[in-house]
Amino acid sequence: QVRLVESGGGLVQPGGSLRLSCAASGSILSINTRGWYRQAPGKQRELVARIFGSGTTNYADSVRGRFTISRDNAKDTVYLQMNSLKPEDTAVYYCRYGRNGADYWGQGTQVTVSS
């Protein structure tokens, strides 16, 4: 089992920055994908960014160039640095860890971009 705890959300003005953190505990040795997803009110959950075991990353078109996903293996933590935030980035952000046959999700952290 894997437990994920997100932090770092909050209220920020357009153009501002936030860094989300996702701390993992439990059985993470075979985890091969770590990612961030988001869900805005009335919309489906969508991929924001993910990082594979090889270090390869990919991003949603809407955030490429503004967001950066990274990980600290020593701390079992994955980060999402969000710059140049826009009102349309407002959503609950979820951390997801995946391995063959299993997905693990955090409880989510709210990000609100508003003036």
C-alpha positions in Angstrom: 0.0 0.0 0.0 1.1 3.6 -0.7 0.0 6.7 1.2 0.3 10.1 -0.5 -0.1 13.4 1.2 -0.2 16.6 -0.9 0.5 20.1 0.3 1.3 23.5 -1.0 -2.1 24.6 -2.5 -3.7 27.9 -1.8 -4.9 31.2 -3.2 -2.6 33.0 -5.6 -3.0 36.0 -8.0 -2.8 35.5 -11.7 0.8 35.4 -12.8 1.9 34.1 -9.4 3.6 30.8 -8.5 3.0 27.9 -6.2 4.9 24.7 -5.5 2.9 21.5 -4.7 4.5 18.6 -2.8 3.4 15.0 -2.6 5.0 13.0 0.1 4.8 9.2 -0.2 5.1 6.5 2.4 4.6 2.7 2.3 5.6 0.3 -0.4 7.0 2.5 -3.2 9.9 0.4 -4.5 8.1 -0.8 -7.6 6.4 2.6 -8.4 7.1 3.5 -12.0 5.0 6.5 -12.6 4.4 9.6 -10.5 2.1 12.3 -11.6 -0.1 15.3 -10.9 -3.7 15.5 -12.0 -6.3 18.2 -11.5 -10.1 18.5 -11.5 -12.0 21.7 -11.9 -15.6 22.0 -10.9 -17.9 20.4 -13.4 -14.9 18.9 -15.4 -13.2 15.6 -15.6 -10.0 14.9 -13.9 -7.1 15.5 -16.2 -3.4 14.8 -16.4 -1.2 17.8 -15.6 2.3 16.3 -15.6 4.0 13.0 -14.9 7.5 11.6 -14.4 8.5 8.1 -15.2 11.1 5.9 -13.5 13.6 6.8 -16.2 13.1 10.5 -15.4 11.2 11.2 -18.6 8.5 13.7 -18.2 5.4 14.8 -20.1 3.0 17.6 -19.6 -0.4 18.7 -20.7 -0.3 21.2 -23.5 -2.0 23.8 -21.3 0.8 23.8 -18.7 3.9 23.1 -20.8 6.5 25.7 -20.3 4.8 27.0 -17.1 4.8 23.9 -14.8 7.7 21.6 -13.9 7.4 18.2 -12.3 10.4 16.9 -10.3 11.1 14.3 -7.7 13.4 13.8 -4.7 13.9 10.1 -4.3 15.7 10.5 -1.0 12.6 12.2 0.4 10.1 10.0 -1.5 8.5 13.3 -2.6 7.3 14.6 -6.0 6.9 18.3 -6.7 5.0 20.5 -9.1 6.4 23.9 -9.6 3.7 26.1 -11.1 4.6 29.5 -12.5 2.6 32.1 -14.5 -0.6 30.8 -13.0 -3.9 31.6 -14.7 -7.4 31.5 -13.5 -8.1 28.5 -15.6 -5.5 26.6 -13.5 -7.9 26.7 -10.6 -8.7 23.1 -9.5 -8.1 20.5 -6.9 -4.7 19.0 -7.7 -4.1 15.3 -7.0 -1.0 13.3 -6.8 -0.9 9.8 -8.3 1.6 7.0 -8.0 1.3 4.0 -10.3 2.7 0.6 -10.8 1.6 -2.4 -12.8 -1.9 -3.2 -11.7 -2.3 -0.5 -9.1 -2.9 3.3 -8.8 -2.7 5.3 -5.6 -4.1 8.8 -5.1 -3.7 11.5 -2.6 -6.6 13.5 -1.0 -6.0 16.5 -3.2 -5.0 20.1 -2.5 -7.0 23.2 -3.7 -5.3 25.7 -6.0 -7.3 28.9 -6.6 -6.0 31.5 -9.0 -7.9 34.8 -8.6 -7.3 38.5 -8.2 
